[in-house]
Amino acid sequence: MSATLRNLEGQDEASILREIQRALNGLKFGSVEITVHNGQVVQIERKEKFRLQPTGKHA
């Protein structure tokens, strides 16, 4: 899954927290990275991992 970047410039703290919550929503394995520049959130990146379970069948 690729990261989705949104423009957070000029948004208030509640809007930024909603974006972080959206990035965390449904995430089972992975990470959320928040980049801050000059004291402001400039980027939120979501990295998701999918773990595949063996089926026990051989091809």
N, C-alpha and C positions, 0 to 999 in steps of 0.2 A: 504494500500500500504506500502510495506517495504522500508526502506531507501537503496539507492544504494551508496556505498562508492567507491571512485576512489583514486588511488595513485597520490597525487599532489606533491610529493617530487621531487625537482629539476625542477619544472615547473616555467615559468616566470609569472609575474603578469597578462598578457593578457590571458594566459591559465586558470588561476584561475578565472578570471572574466568571461570567457566563460562558465566554469563549474557552476558558480553561476547563470548566465543567463539561462543555460539549466535547472537548478533546478527550476527557477521561471517560465519558459515557460509553459503556459497553466494552471498554478495554479490559481484556483478560490477561494478556501477556504482552509486554512492551514497555514503552516509556513516553512521557510527555516532557519536552524540553522547552523552557521559557527563556527567551533571550531578552536581556535588559540592556539598554544603552542610555547613558545619561539619566539614570533613575526612572526610565519609562520602559514598559514592555513594548518591544518592537516586533517580536515574532513568537509564535507558539507552534511547535512542531510535534506531531504525533507519529510515533513509530510503533507499528503493530506486528507482532509475531504470531504465526499460526503454527501450532504444533500438530503434526500428523501422527495418528496412532496406527500402529501396524494392524492389519486385518487378520493376520494369521494364515492367509492364503498365499501361496507361492505361484508365480506365473509360469 
